[in-house]
Amino acid sequence: MPAAIVRIGRLVSALCVATFILVVQAPAQTADAPLFRNEDGLPTLAPLMAEVTPAVVNISVESHQTPEMNPLFNDPFFRRFFDMQPMPQQPSPRRQMGAGSGVIVDAEEGYVLTNHHVVENGDRIVVTLKDRRQFDAELIGSDAGTDIALLRIDAKDITALELGDSDRLQVGDYVLAVGNPFGLGQTVTSGIVSALGRSGLNVDGYEDFIQTDASINPGNSGGALVTLDGRLVGINTAIIAPSGGNVGIGFSVPANMAQAVLEQLIEYGEVRRGQLGVMIQDFTPDLADALGIEAGVGAVVTQVEPDSAADKAGLQAGDLIVAVDGRSVAGSADLRSQIGLKRVGSEVELDVIRDGQPMSVKATMREAGLVAAQVTDRALDRLAGAEIRDLRPGDPFYGDLEGVVIARLDPGSRAARSGLEVGDIILAVNREPVSSLGELRRQLSQVNGALALTIQRGTARVFLVMR
């Protein structure tokens, strides 16, 4: 049975919906993060928990959902069979209850961080503190892309957790997960950071998850992942759960990402993401060979949207982006997540390698849009199935460009499946310009590994990679 990814936090009827697992850094046991001992001299985390747990809350969500009527009742063909019967009435809304967790991050303002999926579609949200006080919560804002939501309660004498620097986490750091599993009440579990930079759980989201083996189950969604010095380094979000419960693989939204979202939710009530305007793909060893660049990490620009922030900054197809504002880029998903948290109007500095030479460019983020991952990174097996000829009068861009044009494609051929389109103009092979069919043949004959084509497609410049 394939493993299931479970969002933890909403319990609808008898169903546990969503729970997350989280991993957070814990510094080594030093003078800054002592290992507590009880009166018998035995190791204990009880003093730390006494400070942390008052800041972790239980969240209950009330919502109403109207059951859908059978569509056959509205189908003209089937409706005639019910002419002698009264039309069924629309079912009345059903009350549903959900449960999750949250973390107080600002005691003065009463701000509580939780997951978007915990409070989504909630008509009433109630926060219960460790001392059993209850408060109706106001939803300040919510962001589905990062699965973060911000609540506010009007409460006095409450405790908040200090946000830690999740970028300092290392695999092997000790962490503690605090939440409300299965609605049982506040529970604390311990573990280590199992991995960092996890992605791929939600293709539409912005993911840079901390993975941990600290036991987390449905109802822990929105709870705290803390280090041994009591700092919040993650918000519990999801688990891999083949049987619906914890198996030791859980994920948490890093505190740095949550804080960036929190700031925008407070200011705007939503996240206003800037747009860079590029298509990207992972930097692979084959691509490194094709571009003549030493293999490493980063994301390759395959297309630059005209008049975008990237275009204004001078980015080009074939550029390798290795860092954003000094933070290294592990791949296309990492770049997407980093750019996706930048505000409209903010300036970002991109470290780029172009033609083997490092350089730096600055781009001002524009409104709306996201960095999109390349739709496919499948390599082409040369150009089988494509009819290619020299440019000639009457062809688009003739006289302005030098290259060869794809005149016809066999449906289902390797060239067609790889992304080539009729009308594409091949300008270069592995960054080497080609102005004729003869030059194209000559360049192709010299390529033994990956193949990178620079293509003019309409008004856009496209970078296509194949093996």
Sequence and secondary structure as in RCSB ss.txt:
>XXXX:A:sequence
MPAAIVRIGRLVSALCVATFILVVQAPAQTADAPLFRNEDGLPTLAPLMAEVTPAVVNISVESHQTPEMNPLFND
PFFRRFFDMQPMPQQPSPRRQMGAGSGVIVDAEEGYVLTNHHVVENGDRIVVTLKDRRQFDAELIGSDAGTDIAL
LRIDAKDITALELGDSDRLQVGDYVLAVGNPFGLGQTVTSGIVSALGRSGLNVDGYEDFIQTDASINPGNSGGAL
VTLDGRLVGINTAIIAPSGGNVGIGFSVPANMAQAVLEQLIEYGEVRRGQLGVMIQDFTPDLADALGIEAGVGAV
VTQVEPDSAADKAGLQAGDLIVAVDGRSVAGSADLRSQIGLKRVGSEVELDVIRDGQPMSVKATMREAGLVAAQV
TDRALDRLAGAEIRDLRPGDPFYGDLEGVVIARLDPGSRAARSGLEVGDIILAVNREPVSSLGELRRQLSQVNGA
LALTIQRGTARVFLVMR
>XXXX:A:secstr
    EEE EEEETTEEEE  B       SSSSS   B TTS B  HHHHHHHGGGEEEEEEEEEE     GGGG 
HHHHGGGTTS        EEEEEEEEEEEEETTTTEEEE HHHHTT SEEEEE TT  EEE EEEEEETTTTEEE
EE   SS     B  GGG  TT EEEEEE GGGS  EEEEEEEEEEEE  S TTS   EEEE S   TT TT EE
EETTS EEEEEEEEE TTSS  S EEEEEHHHHHHHHHHHHHHSS  BEE  EEEEE  HHHHHHHT      EE
EEEE TTSHHHHHT  TT EEEEETTEE  SHHHHHHHHHTSBTT EEEEEEEETTEEEEEEEE EES   EE S
      TTTTEEEEE  TTSTTBTTB SEEEEEE TT HHHHHT  TT EEEEETTEE  SHHHHHHHHHT  S 
EEEEEEETTEEEEEEE 
